[in-house]
């Protein structure tokens, strides 16, 4: 995400925007079978507050 911010600042003068997609885990049959510890472990590696990290839903 830092690269995207730097790119956005650099290219703003040309009217170019930069976006980023940060994939994560989604609720599914597979993640439903995972333990709570396994489901929250990826959140420990993400430098965001715990309230900002959640499983996405397929809908």
N, C-alpha and C positions, 0 to 999 in steps of 0.2 A: 504494500500500500504506500510505502514511502516513495517508491519509484514513481507511482502514479501521481502522487502529489507534486513531486519535482517536475515531472513531465507536464502536468497541467499548468504549473507556474511558468515554465519555459515557453510553452506553446500558446498561452493565453493571448499574447500580443498579436498572434496571427488568426485569432478567432477560433482556434482549435480546442476542443474539450477532450479530456481524458477521463475514462471511467474504468472501474475495476469490478470484477465479479469474484467474490470470495466464496467458493463452494464449501459446503459443510454437510453434516449428516442430516438425513430426513427420517421422519417417523415411517416405519415400514414393518412388515412381518419380521424381517431380519433384525432390526434394532429392538423390536419388542422382546426378543429372546435374549438380548444382552443383559448382563448384570448392571445394576445402577452404577457401579464403579467403572465399568467399561464404557458406559454411555457418557459419563462425565469426564473421563480422562482427556479427550481432545480439548475440552474447555480449559484444562490446566495449561495447555501450550499456547493458547490464544491470549495475547496481551490486551484483553478487554475486561471490564468489570463482569463478574459472574451474571449480573442481571441482563447483560447484553447478549449472552450466549444462550441459544436455545435450539432445539431440533426444529427443522422446518416441517411443514405438513405438505403432503402431496396435492392437496386441493388448491 
